[in-house]
Amino acid sequence: MINKDNQILNLVGLAMRAGKLVLGTEPTLSAIRGQKVFLVFFPSDGGKSQAKKFADKSNFYNIKLVQDYTKKQLTDAIGVNRGVFAIADQGFSRKIKQLISEKERN
């Protein structure tokens, strides 16, 4: 059986192939400020000051921040060397949030 983490990372990969991701630090911050994204990923092994910046921005704009995965896991999922990215599609975001809440319940 595929676990929730694999399902989430697979969906992130699908979103990437569908062109629904905003990649990189500055583009992601701009998209958060413009409220064009629904879900932000930041690596669990990312820098502390950057992590705080993304946590603050995400909280302020009420956008869920996911910090459950390492930079390597995120890079492998999207096939590009980017640790920070956001999902700009409501459908993908809704499904991923659903999987995250199921994972947190178990």
C-alpha positions in Angstrom: 0.0 0.0 0.0 1.3 3.5 -0.9 1.6 5.6 2.2 0.3 9.2 2.5 3.7 10.8 2.1 4.2 9.0 -1.2 0.7 10.0 -2.4 1.4 13.6 -1.5 4.8 13.7 -3.2 3.3 11.9 -6.3 0.6 14.6 -6.5 3.2 17.3 -6.2 5.0 15.7 -9.1 1.8 15.6 -11.1 1.2 19.3 -10.3 4.7 20.0 -11.6 4.1 18.2 -14.9 0.8 20.1 -15.2 2.6 23.4 -14.8 0.8 24.3 -11.6 3.8 25.0 -9.4 5.5 28.3 -8.6 9.2 27.5 -8.1 11.9 29.2 -6.1 12.1 31.6 -3.2 11.2 35.0 -4.7 8.6 33.8 -7.1 6.9 31.8 -4.3 7.0 34.8 -1.9 5.5 37.0 -4.7 2.8 34.5 -5.4 1.9 34.3 -1.6 1.7 38.1 -1.5 -0.5 38.1 -4.6 -2.6 35.2 -3.1 -2.1 33.2 -6.3 -1.2 30.0 -4.5 -3.0 27.7 -2.1 -0.2 25.5 -0.6 3.4 26.3 0.1 6.2 23.7 0.5 9.4 24.5 2.4 12.0 21.8 3.2 12.3 20.6 6.7 16.0 20.9 6.4 15.9 24.4 5.0 17.5 27.5 6.6 16.0 28.9 9.8 15.6 32.5 8.7 14.0 31.4 5.4 11.7 29.0 7.3 10.6 31.9 9.5 10.0 34.2 6.6 7.8 31.6 4.8 6.0 30.7 8.0 5.2 34.4 8.7 4.1 35.1 5.1 2.0 32.0 4.9 0.3 32.7 8.3 -0.4 36.3 7.3 -2.1 35.4 4.0 -3.7 32.2 5.5 -2.0 29.8 3.2 -1.0 26.4 4.5 2.7 25.8 4.8 4.0 22.2 4.6 7.4 21.5 6.1 7.2 17.7 6.4 9.7 16.8 3.7 13.5 17.2 3.2 14.9 19.2 0.2 15.9 15.9 -1.4 12.4 14.5 -1.1 10.9 17.7 -2.6 13.6 17.8 -5.4 12.9 14.1 -6.2 9.2 14.7 -6.3 9.3 17.6 -8.8 12.5 16.6 -10.7 14.0 20.1 -10.3 16.5 21.3 -7.7 14.1 23.6 -5.8 13.3 23.2 -2.1 10.8 26.0 -2.0 7.7 26.0 -4.2 3.9 26.6 -4.1 0.9 25.0 -5.7 -1.2 27.4 -7.8 -4.1 25.1 -8.4 -7.1 24.6 -6.2 -7.8 21.0 -7.1 -4.2 19.8 -6.4 -4.1 21.8 -3.2 -7.4 20.5 -1.9 -6.4 16.9 -2.5 -3.0 17.3 -0.9 -4.5 19.1 2.1 -7.0 16.2 2.5 -4.1 13.7 2.4 -2.1 15.8 5.0 -5.1 15.9 7.4 -5.6 12.1 7.0 -1.9 11.6 7.7 -2.1 13.8 10.8 -5.1 11.9 12.1 -3.4 8.6 12.0 
